[in-house]
Amino acid sequence: MYSLLFRHVLTRFDPEFAHHAAMAVIRVLGLRPFSWATRALTAPDATQQVHALGLTFPSAFGVAAGFDKNAIGVRGLDALGFGHVEIGTVTAIAQDGNAKPRLFRLVPDRAVINRMGFNNEGAQAAARRLRALRRRAPRAVIGVNIGKSRVVAVEDANADYVASATVLAPLADYLAVNVSSPNTPGLRGLQAVETLAPLLREVKDAAGATPLLVKIAPDLPDDEIAGIARLAVEEGLAGIIAHNTTISRDGLQTDSSVVESAGAGGLSGAPLKERSLEVLAVVKASVPADFCVIAVGGVETAEDVQKRLDAGATLVQGYTGFLYRGPLWARQINRGLRRR
């Protein structure tokens, strides 16, 4: 039924409008008694729990950052069966993001191009919502992804990240440093080891006891990915998230004119399947066996999730698959994993 709804109705709407409409429904599903009924249909089996980062995740499969930028849909996403929700990217200073349109579907590829530009209401607003969530949804595992505010110069990025970490780390189950989005000028330059090391050191100090992870880009050469992975271990981080969206447009089935009209931005979805497994292999070869690695990219089915778990991922996240699979996506994944 969702496939028919998507093809004949949802594709007629602007993608960003459709996302906000879906989020409104998700928020309703997080309210009682709707959340009770939803959870009865979607909750993962108790045998699917994963212990990582000093936490117990109801399942290995969670929502990647970008889906819920402002911590408004956590309860609904939790009720829909996701093992964790990573909110954000949150910046210290509220910002509108890039000009619209900035979100584009590539339906033949089951992919999306976005250049949202970290649109969010800021760290203080996210903190207020997280405090309320801790009272209303104590079971939900919530990660917080932080990024650089656009108005802050790259040379002042460390203090900007620290400001976000100071406010949000006490309310997060884990904190993720995003230095890999292609939609904020100069951001990916922070992935260079000589700039990344002091950034991670300062944010880790600000985060205190909250586990800290770093999220990398898939477009880096493998040797640089390995270098960042080793750096994460050396700096005492709790894990690494592999990976963000790509700027590559290789191998797409969508008409080239459609891709060109979408313009710049990060590509996510099914085309990243192969590269995501390659990046995961590079990271796993560079870190201790028990180091937490969260795999993201090209995940749509239980088979995709299982491949990443078999390749050594501790947890797996998805985002674009929600668009193409619908609200029962996590339920499909969790049940598929249980059968396997």
Beta strands, then each sheet from edge to edge (+ up, - down):
strand 1: 50-52
strand 2: 55-57
strand 3: 61-63
strand 4: 85-90
strand 5: 103-106
strand 6: 111-114
strand 7: 142-146
strand 8: 174-178
strand 9: 212-216
strand 10: 239-242
strand 11: 266-269
strand 12: 292-296
strand 13: 315-318
sheet 1: 1+ 2-
sheet 2: 3+ 13+ 12+ 10+ 9+ 8+ 7+ 4+
sheet 3: 5+ 6- 11+
end
